[in-house]
Amino acid sequence: MEALRSAGHEVDVVCLAKSGERLWEQWKGVRIVRLPLDLHAGGSLTYLLKYSVFGVVAGMLAAALHLRRHYQLVQVNSLPDPLVFAALVPRLLGARVLLDLHETMPEFFASRFGKSTEARIVGLVAAAEQASIRFASHVITCTEEMKQAFVARGSAADKIDVVLNSADESIFDMERYPPQPRQDGRFVLMVHGSVEERYGIDTTIRALALLAGEIPGLELHVYGRGSQLPQLQRLAEDLGVSDRVRFQRDWLPIDQVVHALSRADAGVVAMKRDAFRDMTHCNKMYELITMRRPAIVSRTRSVQTYFDEGCFAWFESNDAQDLARAIRRLYDDPNWARALVEQAATRNEPYRWAHQRDRYLDVIRRVAELDSPEETEGRN
């Protein structure tokens, strides 16, 4: 949204309304329309049903807005992938449709609901994914591994571009929030974002408990909220480390989170590894790199493809003992921590949002351009 606006495009956004948000507002020149629908899903069928309702309502709104605004391009961000059909009326009336696939929906669905990737319902989700890609004028996604998964299921490779979802340096600004040096008697680990099972915060708490007797000043600060918060609080109490784990339960203004990152001694990205996470990147990883904070990262195939051994303090996913080993080494060897930060920053240079933003805007220009000669000839 910010990239489009700053490039001079007029932008309207249709999205869900969170509690307390206005249903319509104009923010920094962007028109925002929010739908007051409760999509907190239960099981897999409920999830699909509720998002189907959102897709229908969003489609009606997109059609009405297009008749007034005459959009040149409609971008649809999944999940779910069939949400792209909400752009049906604009598509029929000449608008181009860009589908932004932030997830691989079959693997995401299987992971979230504990289904086998061979399950019939997951196969139906994969079919919906491919139908969505065929409907779209063009597709962007977040990693090369995700693109190859779409291609393996039947998509055309030249229809998909990869734009990494890296950190926005206008927000995660090291100049405004310079990294703070380590303080004696203190070693703070930080986790920020949604507090859900897949992010491995339980593994981090278990690792902290293993090190409590070795590192007196070791603490874990958790910034965010989510469904796993009560379980994590009980886990910290059961392990006797509730005094070392601080939960910031409310969503804070982003500048406060960035300030906290600048003061942390290291960040932890402890993703639980599965078929889905082997193809994706976690935004928090890029934010730690941008803020020049040492990152302790679980091994997944996609992250190891983009970053080498010298970038992070790696550990095996869901392994508290191995995570404790990585924390211990980071604590014992400040020089190694600094070397990781420098290597990660060097490796991240082509992935920075300044470059990915240009890739994204180039896609926008290509997709939103006027009809090709072949299409014009067919209409005449």
N, C-alpha and C positions, 0 to 999 in steps of 0.2 A: 504494500500500500504506500509506504513512504517512498520507495524507489519510483513508483509510477507517478506519484504526486510531484516529486522533485524533478522528474523528467518532463514536467509540463502537461501531463495527462489529467483530464477530469476523471474522478474516481467516485463511484458509488459502491457501498458495501452492504450486503445483506447477510446477516448473521443471527445467531441465537442471542437472546438477552439473558444476562446474569442477574441475580437478585440485586435490586436497587438501581439498575441501569435504565436510562431513558430509552424509549422505543424509537425515538428519532432524534438525531442531533447532527450538527455539522462541526467537524473537528479538523482544524488545520486545513480547511478547504475540501475535506472529504465528507461526503454525505453518507451517513450511517443509518440503516434501517434494521431494527432488531425485532426478532420474532419471539414472543413470550411463550415458548413451548418447553415443557419439562421432558428432557430426553435422558434422564438418569435411568439407564437401562438395567434390567435384571438379567434374565437368561438370553440365550442367543436369538430365539424367535422374537422376544420382546424388543431386543436391540434393533432387529431388522424392521419390525413393525413401526416403532417410534420414528426411526430415521426415514422410513417411507412416508410417514405423515409430514415430516419436515420437508422432504423433497417436493411433495405436492404443493404445500403452502408456499415454499420458496419459489417454485416454478410459476405459480399464479402471480406472485409479486414481481418476479423477473419479467414476466410477459407485460404486466401493466406498466412497469417502469420503462421497458424498451419502447413501448408505444409513445411514451413521452420524450424519452431521451435519445432514442436511436443509437444504441451502442454499436461501436465498431468491433469490440471484443468483449467477451464474457469469460472471466477466469473462475473456475470452480475448484475449490480445494477439498480433497477427500480427507477423511473418511465420511460416509461410505462412497465408493466409486460411482454407483448409479445416481448420485446426486447431480452428476453432469447433465442428466436428462431434464433437470430443472431449467436448463437453458434451451429447451426445445423450440419455444416460440421465437426468441431472438435468432436462433440458428436458422429456422425456416425463413425468417425475414432478412437474412443476409449477414448477420453477425458471425464472426469467427468465435470458436470456443476453445479455450486453453484449459486442459485438465491438469491440475497440480496433484500428483500422486505422492503424498508424503509418507505413505505406508504401502506395503504389499498386502492387500486386503486378505487373501486366503491365509497367509502365514499369520497375520495379525489376528484374524478371527480364530484360527486354531489355537494360538497361544493364549488368547484372552479367555476362551471358553473351554479350554482343556480338551479340544477335539484332535483327532488324528488328521494329518494333512491328507490322508486317503479317504476321510469320511465323506459321505455323499453330500452333506450340506456344505462342506468346504469346497467340493467340486462345483456346486452351484454358485458359490461366492466367486470362484475363479472364472466361471462363465460370465457372471455379471461384470467382473473386472474387464474382460476382453471386449464385451459389448460396449462398455463405457469408453474404452480406448478407441474403438472403431468409430463411435459417434463423434468424438472430439476432433477438432481440426488439427490439434497438435497436443503433445504431452510433455510436461517436465517432471522430473523426479530427482531424488536426493543423493543417490550413489550409483556407481556403475553396476554394482551387484543387483540393485533393484531393477535397473534397466534390463539387465540380462535375464532376470526372472520373467519380466513381461515378454521379452522376445522369445524365450523358451516356450512360453504358453501360446505363442502365435502372433504377437504384435510385430509390426514392421519397425526395424531398428531405426530407420531414418525419420520416423515419426516422433521419436523420443529424444529429448535433450536432458543432460544432467546438469543441475544447478545445485551446488552444495548449500546446505542450510546453515551457513556459518554465522558468526556473531556480528551484529551491527556495531561498528566501532564508534558510532555517534552516541550509543548508549553505554556500551562497555568500553569506556574511554580511560585509558591508563594515564593520560595527562591530567585529567580531573581527579582521578582516584589512583594515585601512584601506589604501587605495592609496598606494603610496610615490611621492614626487616623483622626477623625473628626475635622474639623477646625471651630472655632467660626465664626458665621455670614455666614456660607456656608453650604448648604445641596444639594448635586448633585445626581440626579437620572440618571441612564444610561440605554439606550436601544441600543443593537448592533445587526447587521445582516441585513437581507433583510427588506426593508421598503415596506411592503405589508399590505393590509387591514386586513388579518387574524391575524396579530401580535398585533392588538389592540393599536397601538401607538396613535390613535385618542382618545381612552379612557384615556390614560395617560396624554395627553395634556389637556383634559377637567378637569381631576382631579387636575392637576397643577393649572389651572385657578381658581378652587374653593378654593385653599389654598394660592393663591398669597397674599391676605391680612393678612394671619396669619403667614406665614413663609417668612420673607423678603429675605433670602438668598437662597430660593428654585430655582433650575434650573433643566432642563432636557437636557441631551446631547444625541443626536441620531447619532450613528455611522453606516453608511450604505447608500445604495441607493436602489431605486426600484420605481415601478409605482405609489405609493401613495405619493411620496415626494411633488409634487406640491400642492395636496389637504391639506396635513398636514401643509405646510407653510401658506396657506391661512387660515386654521383653527386657527393657533397660532395668526395670525394677527387679525382675527375677534374677538377672545377672549381677545385681548389686552395683550398677553403674549409673543409676538415675541422676546422681549428682554430677555426672560428667557429660550427660547428653542433654542439650538444651533444644527444646522444640519451639520454634517461632511459628505458631499455629495459623496466624492470619497472613493473607497476602499483603505484602508491604509494597509501597511505591518502589519502582525498579531501581531508583537511585540509591535507596537504602540497601537493597540487595547487593548492588555493585560495590557500595562502600564496604559492606561486610566481606565481600570477596577479596577486596584489597587488603584486608586485615587478617585473613585466614592464612595459615602456614601451608596448607595444601587443600586441594579439592578431591573428592572421591566420586568416581563414576563407576558404580558397581553393577552394571546391567546383568540381569540373569540371561544366560545364553540359551537361545533356541533358534529354530529355523528363521523366525522373523528378525530377531536381533542380529543374526549373522549377516543381514543385508542392510542394516540401517546404521545411522550415526545418532548420537545423543547430543542435542544442542549444548548441553552443559560442558561438554568436552571443549568445544570451540570457545566458549566463554572463558573458561579457565586459561586456555592458551592466550587469548587476547589480553587478559588481565595479568599475564606473566606470573601465574600461580602454578606451582608443581602439581601435576595431575596424576592421581593413582587410578588406573583404568583397567577394567576387566577385559580379558582377551575375547574379541569376536572377530570373525573373518573380515568383515568390511572395514573395521577400524585398523586392523593389521595390514590391510591392503594399502591404506592411505598413509599410515604412520609407522616408522620403523622402531626398532627396539630402544633407540636412544632418546625417544621423545617422552615416554611416560614411565612411571613406576608400574609395570604391568603385574597382574596377578590372574590366577585362574578363576573364572566366574563361579560364584556361589561357594567359594572356598575361604572360610574365615581364617584358617591357619596361613594360607598363602597371602591373603590380604594383610594380616598382622606382620608377616615377614617384610612386605613392601613398605609398610608404615615404619617399621623399625629401622630399615635401612635409610629411609628418607630422613628420619629423625637423627640418626647417628652420623649422617654424611651430608652436611649442608652444601659442600662443593658439588656433590652429585646432583642434589636438588637444583642448583643453579644451572648445571650443565643440561639437565632435562628441559628446563624452561627455555634455554637458548636454542636447543636442537628442535624442540617443538615449534618455536616461533619461525625458525628457518624453513622447516618442512611445511608449515602452514601458509607460507607466503602466497602461493598461487591459489590457496583456498579462501583467502580473506574475502570478506563481503565486498570490499572495493572492487575486486575482480569478478566475483560471482554476480554482483549487481549488474555489471556491464554485460555478462553473459545472459542474464535474465532479460534485460532491456533489449538486447539484440533479438532474443526469441520473440518478445512482444512486437518489435518492429516487423519481423518476418511474418508472423502469424496474422497481424492486423492489417497488413498491406492490402491494396485493392485486389479485386478478382484477377486471377491469372488469365492469360489470353485464351486458354482452353475453356475455362468456365464462361468467359464473356461470349465466345463463339457459340457455345452450347445454348446460351440464353437467347441469342439472336436467331 
